Structures are given as C-alpha cells and as structure tokens.
Amino acid sequence: MRTPTLLVLAAGMGSRYGGIKQMDPVGPEGEFVIDYSIYDAWRAGFRGVVFVIRKELEAPLREHFSKKLDGKMDIAFVCQELTDMPEGFCCPPMRKKPWGTGQAVWAARKLIPGNFAVINADDFYGGGAYKIMAEFLTSKDCDESTYAMVGYRLGNTLSEYGSVSRGICTVHANGFLTDVTERTCIEKTSSGARCLIDGKWKSLTGEELCSLNLWGFHTSLFQETEKLFREFLTKNSGMPKAEFFIPSVVDSLVKTGRYKARVLPTDEHWFGMTYKEDRQLVVHKISELTKAGDYPAHLW
C-alpha cells in the first residue's frame, strides 16, 4: 500500500496571534511548530507532505523545508485562493479571504495520490497521534466510505490566554462519530470550560471529546467536498465572513449514512500558537520534550 501523505493547512491569517505564527521559531535551532509535526509524521511512516498556503509563504517555507526533507519526504505546495471555486461559481466582490478549512483541503485535490491525514500548521498534536493515524491510513479500515479522526479530551486542548475553536464530538458506542459541531469560542475555566453559543455561555466539563482537525481520509473525500462546497456557496456566497469547515463536511457525510468516521482517542496534550502569549509556553514545552529525549536537539 502507498505510504500516506500529510496535508498541512498553513494558509491561516493569524488574526488572533497578530503575525505569521506558522513561521515563528520555537525550537532550539529555530524550528517552527510544524517542524515537530512533520518529524512526528515522518517517524510514523508518512513519506509525503503537501502544504496549503498563502502565496507569500511559499518561498520562505520552501527554503526552510526543502533541504531538511530531502530524501525523507516528498514536498509540494498549493495556494488556497479566494477564487478557487467549483465550476459555475465566481467570487463575490465583498469576499476578502478564502472560504475556510473545507476549501483548504479541497485545494489540494490534484496533489494527493492516496490516503492522507490533515493537520493545522500551528498545532502540536503529539507523536502518538500520528502513529495511530498512520496505522489507520495503512490498514484496510480506511476506504472510500470510512474516514477517521483523532479525538482529544477538550481539557487537554485549551489555551491559557483566550478562546479557541474546536469541533465538539459525539461518539457512538461502536467508536464511530455521530456528530461534530464546530464551536468557535471555547474558553478555559476553573471548573473545566465554557462555550459561547448564540450569545450565551454554556458550561462544559473539559472531558468532552473534540476534534483538532487531525483527520484521516481516502481521496473519495475530494469529490464529496466539492458537492458540499457547492451547496455552501449557493447558500452563503453573499455572506463575507461565512466559512466552510472540514468538520462540517465530515458531519454532513456521516449524517447521510453512507460514510463513517472512526474516532481514534488519544491522551496526548495539545499546545499551539493561537495567541502571541502562547509562544513562550510552546518554547518551554518544546525545550522540555527535547531534554526528555522525545526529540533530538538537531531535529533534522
């Protein structure tokens, strides 16, 4: 079986972070968070990486990674363009940014040869998450109608400095996803967490299972995503801030009854670069993991 590909969503604007967080050094030799994700994926058996980017990030990312990954992983880049839409649709003049993570994944449709995993560039997922995802993607369990998601305990994924977006999941006793709802404002509290829904705060325990956009897919996803993207654009093309999320794509497919998404639980702890204040904590945690021997000081 073909080795799986890692699809990295790196086109985010970093509005809450206040800069290009995908390229903010956090490691002992100037590594980015994504260096550690790619390293973990490589150790788990991934042999190709595709970056979905903004045009201005291609040259610096190519310079940063080309030599490091030479002989280890094939590397490719694709720009997430505002105007990359299904045939018959055109971008409305009021739209100023791309259409969200669903479109970002769809943007890579011509570059992914087989089963693949999706991650965010600014999130640290933990090496164990890549191992269980690689096992799924290289097994017979992954097929045209069966996908997967690594599920994290919500309390292991929150920032100390502000709200985060998470896909809150409901899982059937058989281990398959029954529902995932994207929540764009979740905050840590002394008793767990809280989520803003329709202008009102709802308390959460922190034990809820959530998605961090670490998904595993068969290439059948691209055709289905295009269909759902068409539906989204028909309803929302006149809304300048509407976003087409990949968890919503999966949720829609699961609810048709024709697709399944296996939930792969992990005890890994997330950390990432949602806010500028997060950076020092990330630097500290990377340093601790390096001292503990989880990563070599000279990563590549």
C-alpha positions in Angstrom: 0.0 0.0 0.0 1.2 3.5 -0.8 2.6 5.4 2.2 0.2 8.1 3.5 0.6 11.8 2.8 0.4 14.6 5.3 -1.7 17.6 4.3 -0.7 20.8 6.2 -3.2 23.7 6.4 -0.9 26.7 6.6 -2.9 29.4 4.9 -4.3 30.9 8.1 -4.1 34.7 8.6 -3.2 34.6 12.3 -5.6 37.3 13.2 -5.7 36.4 16.9 -2.0 35.7 17.0 -1.0 39.0 15.4 1.6 37.6 13.0 2.7 34.7 10.9 2.5 32.1 13.5 3.3 29.3 11.1 6.8 30.6 10.9 7.5 31.8 14.4 10.6 30.0 15.8 10.0 27.9 18.9 12.7 25.2 18.8 16.4 25.2 19.9 17.6 25.7 16.3 14.8 28.0 15.2 12.3 25.2 14.3 8.6 26.0 13.9 5.8 24.1 15.5 5.2 22.4 12.1 8.8 21.1 12.1 7.8 18.9 15.0 4.6 17.8 13.4 6.3 16.7 10.2 9.1 15.0 12.2 6.4 13.0 14.1 4.6 12.2 10.9 7.9 11.0 9.3 8.6 8.8 12.3 5.1 7.3 11.9 5.7 6.4 8.3 4.4 9.4 6.3 6.5 10.0 3.2 4.9 13.0 1.5 3.8 16.4 2.7 1.6 18.9 0.9 1.3 22.5 2.3 -1.8 24.6 1.6 -0.5 28.1 1.9 -0.9 31.8 1.1 1.2 32.8 -1.9 3.6 34.9 0.2 4.5 31.9 2.4 5.7 29.6 -0.4 9.2 30.9 -0.8 10.2 31.1 2.9 8.6 27.7 3.6 10.2 26.1 0.6 13.6 27.5 1.7 13.0 26.3 5.3 12.0 22.7 4.4 13.4 21.7 1.1 16.9 20.7 2.4 15.6 19.3 5.7 13.1 17.0 4.0 15.3 16.0 1.0 15.5 12.2 0.9 12.9 11.9 3.7 9.6 13.2 2.4 8.3 14.5 -0.9 7.2 18.1 -0.6 4.6 20.1 -2.6 2.8 23.4 -2.2 -0.6 24.7 -3.2 -2.1 28.1 -2.7 -5.5 28.5 -1.1 -7.0 31.0 -3.5 -10.1 33.0 -2.8 -11.2 32.3 -6.4 -10.7 28.5 -6.3 -14.3 27.6 -6.6 -16.3 24.8 -8.3 -17.2 25.4 -11.9 -20.1 27.7 -12.3 -19.3 29.8 -9.3 -17.4 33.1 -9.1 -16.1 35.0 -6.1 -18.3 37.9 -4.9 -16.5 41.2 -4.7 -17.2 41.7 -1.0 -15.3 38.5 -0.1 -11.8 39.3 1.2 -10.4 35.9 2.4 -10.6 32.2 1.4 -13.5 30.1 2.4 -12.2 28.1 5.4 -10.6 24.7 6.1 -13.0 22.8 3.9 -11.9 24.7 0.9 -8.3 24.5 2.0 -8.4 20.7 2.0 -10.2 20.7 -1.4 -7.5 23.0 -2.8 -5.0 20.0 -2.6 -7.2 17.7 -4.6 -4.7 17.4 -7.5 -1.7 16.7 -5.3 -2.8 13.9 -3.0 -2.2 10.4 -4.6 -3.7 8.2 -1.8 -4.8 8.1 1.8 -3.9 11.2 3.7 -4.0 13.0 7.1 -4.9 16.6 7.6 -3.4 18.9 10.3 -3.2 22.6 11.2 0.3 24.1 10.8 0.3 25.9 14.2 -0.9 23.0 16.4 1.3 20.5 18.2 -0.6 17.1 18.2 1.9 14.7 19.9 3.8 11.8 18.3 1.3 9.2 19.5 -1.5 10.8 17.4 0.5 10.4 14.2 1.2 6.7 15.0 -2.4 5.8 15.5 -3.4 7.8 12.4 -0.7 6.1 10.2 -1.9 2.7 11.4 -5.4 3.6 10.3 -4.4 5.0 6.9 -2.3 2.0 6.0 -5.0 -0.5 7.1 -8.0 -1.9 5.3 -10.2 0.1 7.7 -9.6 3.2 5.6 -11.6 3.0 2.4 -13.9 5.1 0.2 -16.6 5.3 2.8 -14.6 5.1 6.1 -12.5 8.0 7.4 -11.0 8.8 10.8 -10.4 11.5 13.4 -8.0 11.7 16.3 -10.1 12.6 19.3 -8.7 14.7 22.2 -10.1 15.4 25.6 -11.2 19.0 25.5 -9.4 19.9 28.7 -6.1 18.9 27.1 -6.6 21.4 24.2 -7.3 24.8 25.7 -5.2 28.0 25.7 -4.5 29.9 28.9 -4.8 33.2 27.0 -8.2 33.2 25.3 -10.8 31.3 23.3 -10.2 28.6 20.8 -12.2 26.8 18.1 -12.9 23.1 18.5 -15.2 20.5 16.9 -17.2 19.1 19.8 -17.9 15.4 19.1 -20.5 12.8 19.9 -19.3 9.2 19.5 -21.3 6.1 19.3 -20.5 3.1 21.5 -19.1 1.4 18.4 -16.4 4.0 18.2 -17.7 5.9 15.2 -18.5 9.6 15.1 -22.2 10.5 15.2 -21.9 14.3 15.4 -19.3 17.0 15.3 -20.2 20.6 15.9 -17.7 23.4 15.2 -17.6 25.8 18.2 -15.6 28.9 17.5 -15.4 30.4 21.1 -14.4 27.9 23.8 -12.6 29.2 26.9 -10.9 27.5 29.8 -12.5 28.0 33.3 -11.6 27.0 36.8 -14.1 24.1 36.6 -13.5 23.0 33.0 -14.5 25.1 30.1 -17.3 27.2 28.6 -18.6 27.7 25.1 -20.4 30.7 23.6 -23.5 29.6 21.7 -25.9 32.2 20.2 -24.6 34.9 22.6 -24.9 32.7 25.7 -22.3 30.8 27.7 -22.7 27.1 28.1 -20.7 25.2 30.8 -18.5 22.3 29.7 -16.7 19.7 31.8 -13.5 19.6 29.9 -14.0 15.8 29.4 -15.8 16.2 26.1 -14.1 14.6 23.1 -13.1 17.2 20.5 -11.5 17.5 17.1 -8.3 19.4 16.4 -8.5 18.9 12.7 -6.4 15.8 12.7 -8.3 13.8 10.2 -7.6 10.7 8.1 -9.2 10.5 4.6 -9.4 8.4 1.5 -9.3 10.5 -1.7 -13.0 10.0 -2.1 -13.3 13.0 0.2 -12.5 15.4 -2.6 -15.5 14.6 -4.7 -17.8 14.8 -1.8 -16.3 18.0 -0.5 -16.9 19.7 -3.9 -20.6 18.7 -3.7 -20.9 20.2 -0.2 -18.9 23.3 -1.2 -21.4 23.9 -4.0 -24.2 23.7 -1.5 -22.4 26.0 0.9 -21.7 28.6 -1.8 -25.3 28.5 -3.0 -26.5 29.4 0.5 -23.6 31.6 1.7 -21.7 33.3 -1.2 -23.3 36.7 -0.2 -22.0 36.4 3.4 -18.5 37.9 3.5 -17.4 36.1 6.7 -19.1 32.6 6.2 -16.6 29.7 6.5 -16.7 26.2 5.1 -15.2 24.0 7.8 -13.8 20.5 7.3 -15.5 19.2 10.5 -18.8 20.3 8.9 -18.0 18.4 5.8 -17.4 15.2 7.8 -20.5 15.8 9.9 -22.7 16.1 6.7 -21.2 13.0 5.2 -21.7 10.9 8.4 -25.3 12.0 8.6 -26.0 10.7 5.1 -25.4 7.2 6.4 -23.1 6.4 3.5 -19.9 7.4 5.3 -18.4 6.6 8.7 -15.6 8.3 10.7 -13.8 6.2 13.2 -12.7 8.1 16.3 -9.1 7.3 17.4 -8.8 8.5 21.1 -5.6 9.9 22.3 -4.3 11.1 25.7 -1.8 13.5 24.0 -1.8 17.1 25.1 -2.2 19.8 22.5 -0.4 23.1 22.5 -0.3 25.7 19.8 0.1 29.3 18.7 -3.4 30.7 18.9 -2.3 33.9 20.8 1.1 35.7 21.0 1.2 34.9 24.7 1.1 31.1 23.8 4.5 31.3 22.2 6.6 31.3 25.4 4.7 28.3 26.7 5.3 26.4 23.4 9.0 27.2 23.6 9.1 25.9 27.1 7.3 22.7 26.3 9.5 22.0 23.2 12.5 22.5 25.4 11.2 20.1 28.0 10.4 17.4 25.3 13.9 17.9 23.8 15.6 17.5 27.2 13.5 14.4 27.9 14.8 12.8 24.7 11.4 12.9 22.8 13.1 15.0 20.1 16.8 15.4 19.2 18.3 18.8 19.7 19.2 18.8 16.0 15.8 17.8 14.6 16.7 17.0 11.0 
